[in-house]
Amino acid sequence: MHGNVWEWCLDWSGDLPSISSDPLGPSSGSERVRRGGSWDNNADSCNSSYRDDSSPTDVFVGFGFRLVRTLEK
């Protein structure tokens, strides 16, 4: 799952608490968080905890999203 495309997140970019396992960014802003790195990044960027940001209008072949589905038991 890591490193194929940058995954867009709903969080806006901003200062985060110093200790947090699943931090939430500010409620508004100009740049969204993206995570996970892309096929053209080095290994340091290709993990789910790596956060970067971009304007939601930016376009790049390494940006994408992942679909998630909950399976019924």
Backbone bond lengths (Angstrom), bond angles and torsions (degrees), N, CA, C in turn:
res aa  C-N    CA-C-N  psi(-1)  N-CA   C-N-CA  omega(-1)  CA-C   N-CA-C  phi
1 M - - - 1.447 - - 1.521 112.20 -
2 H 1.302 119.02 -22.39 1.458 120.76 -174.19 1.523 111.03 -92.80
3 G 1.327 115.74 139.00 1.449 120.38 170.32 1.510 117.12 90.34
4 N 1.320 119.17 -3.73 1.458 119.35 179.67 1.525 110.66 -76.20
5 V 1.322 117.41 -54.86 1.465 123.13 174.99 1.524 108.49 -141.84
6 W 1.338 116.24 154.00 1.456 119.83 170.70 1.513 107.25 -63.68
7 E 1.318 117.70 133.25 1.455 121.86 -179.54 1.523 109.80 -99.60
8 W 1.334 116.50 120.10 1.462 120.46 176.90 1.522 109.62 -68.55
9 C 1.325 116.96 140.72 1.471 123.08 176.87 1.525 109.31 -117.33
10 L 1.313 117.32 162.17 1.460 121.15 178.01 1.517 112.10 -74.56
11 D 1.336 118.04 -21.05 1.465 121.76 -176.85 1.521 111.75 -65.31
12 W 1.342 114.87 137.98 1.457 120.19 168.13 1.523 107.48 -80.24
13 S 1.302 117.16 150.74 1.459 122.15 -179.80 1.528 110.57 -76.04
14 G 1.323 116.49 142.27 1.463 121.38 178.19 1.510 110.54 172.93
15 D 1.311 116.36 -176.06 1.457 121.36 179.08 1.523 110.28 -64.62
16 L 1.345 115.18 140.31 1.458 121.63 -179.81 1.519 109.63 -116.79
17 P 1.340 117.44 156.44 1.457 119.59 173.26 1.529 109.41 -60.50
18 S 1.326 117.43 149.44 1.463 120.17 -176.35 1.523 112.28 -67.73
19 I 1.326 118.67 -30.21 1.464 121.67 179.22 1.523 107.90 -125.54
20 S 1.332 115.57 114.86 1.454 119.67 179.71 1.520 108.64 -165.51
21 S 1.329 117.33 136.18 1.463 120.02 -179.83 1.527 112.09 -86.88
22 D 1.315 118.24 -26.45 1.458 122.08 177.75 1.524 108.25 -143.39
23 P 1.336 116.91 74.16 1.465 120.03 -171.94 1.521 113.06 -68.73
24 L 1.321 115.66 146.34 1.462 122.26 172.57 1.514 108.01 -106.62
25 G 1.297 116.30 135.94 1.456 120.74 177.24 1.513 110.67 -81.48
26 P 1.331 117.01 -171.37 1.459 121.03 178.73 1.531 111.60 -65.01
27 S 1.324 116.77 165.60 1.472 120.86 -176.81 1.523 113.48 -78.42
28 S 1.341 118.23 -10.61 1.460 121.46 176.53 1.518 109.07 -154.04
29 G 1.317 116.57 170.35 1.453 120.62 179.42 1.511 111.30 167.93
30 S 1.334 116.28 -167.98 1.457 120.58 -179.75 1.529 112.27 -112.37
31 E 1.342 116.94 -13.18 1.462 120.51 -179.80 1.524 109.97 -130.33
32 R 1.333 115.74 140.49 1.465 122.72 177.76 1.527 109.35 -97.11
33 V 1.322 114.92 153.82 1.464 121.05 176.65 1.524 109.17 -78.25
34 R 1.304 115.84 142.77 1.466 122.13 169.48 1.517 106.73 -130.60
35 R 1.323 116.18 147.75 1.452 120.67 -173.38 1.522 111.49 -134.12
36 G 1.326 115.39 157.30 1.456 121.55 166.96 1.507 117.66 96.97
37 G 1.298 120.64 -9.27 1.461 120.78 179.99 1.516 112.99 72.99
38 S 1.313 115.32 178.06 1.457 121.55 -176.28 1.522 109.85 -135.40
39 W 1.296 116.22 172.14 1.467 122.12 -179.52 1.522 112.35 -59.21
40 D 1.334 119.01 -20.93 1.464 120.20 -178.24 1.533 113.41 -105.03
41 N 1.353 117.86 13.37 1.461 122.01 178.32 1.527 111.36 -100.24
42 N 1.339 115.12 163.37 1.461 118.53 175.95 1.529 109.68 -76.51
43 A 1.315 116.31 170.34 1.465 121.80 -174.04 1.521 112.90 -61.97
44 D 1.328 119.03 -30.02 1.462 121.43 -179.84 1.529 112.16 -60.19
45 S 1.311 117.72 -31.25 1.463 122.04 -177.81 1.520 112.91 -86.77
46 C 1.312 117.78 -15.98 1.462 121.38 -170.66 1.523 112.27 -94.01
47 N 1.312 116.50 61.30 1.460 121.48 172.09 1.522 108.14 -147.91
48 S 1.316 116.88 156.58 1.471 120.23 -172.24 1.522 113.65 -68.28
49 S 1.323 118.38 -17.71 1.463 119.39 -179.84 1.524 112.68 -86.30
50 Y 1.324 118.46 -11.25 1.463 121.12 -179.85 1.523 109.42 -76.43
51 R 1.323 116.55 125.96 1.466 122.09 -177.96 1.522 109.67 -116.61
52 D 1.311 115.68 139.12 1.455 122.86 173.30 1.527 105.74 -141.29
53 D 1.313 118.17 179.30 1.458 119.02 179.68 1.516 111.20 -144.04
54 S 1.306 114.53 157.48 1.466 122.88 178.32 1.517 108.40 -155.83
55 S 1.321 114.65 159.55 1.456 119.93 173.25 1.529 108.66 -66.56
56 P 1.328 118.07 139.75 1.471 119.97 178.35 1.524 113.70 -58.89
57 T 1.334 117.97 -17.15 1.463 120.36 179.34 1.528 112.87 -89.62
58 D 1.354 117.97 -6.34 1.470 120.55 178.62 1.522 110.80 -66.13
59 V 1.316 116.04 143.44 1.462 122.29 178.76 1.526 108.15 -126.42
60 F 1.333 116.60 133.30 1.457 122.58 179.56 1.525 107.62 -157.79
61 V 1.314 118.13 144.01 1.461 120.73 -178.47 1.518 112.72 -63.29
62 G 1.328 118.06 -17.93 1.457 121.19 179.57 1.522 113.94 -92.03
63 F 1.355 118.73 2.60 1.459 121.90 177.81 1.515 108.70 -95.44
64 G 1.313 117.49 142.62 1.456 120.23 178.94 1.513 111.46 -165.16
65 F 1.317 115.69 -158.73 1.456 121.32 176.87 1.518 107.65 -152.70
66 R 1.303 115.35 162.51 1.462 120.71 177.52 1.517 108.55 -120.38
67 L 1.301 116.07 139.60 1.460 121.21 175.97 1.518 108.91 -89.01
68 V 1.318 116.22 139.71 1.460 121.76 179.25 1.505 108.69 -124.75
69 R 1.308 115.07 136.95 1.462 119.85 178.74 1.520 108.63 -133.76
70 T 1.307 117.23 135.49 1.454 122.29 175.31 1.525 108.56 -88.29
71 L 1.312 116.15 127.70 1.456 120.94 179.56 1.519 109.67 -89.54
72 E 1.303 115.24 137.63 1.466 119.71 175.88 1.517 109.04 -78.32
73 K 1.322 115.19 144.67 1.477 119.95 -179.62 1.486 111.03 -88.31
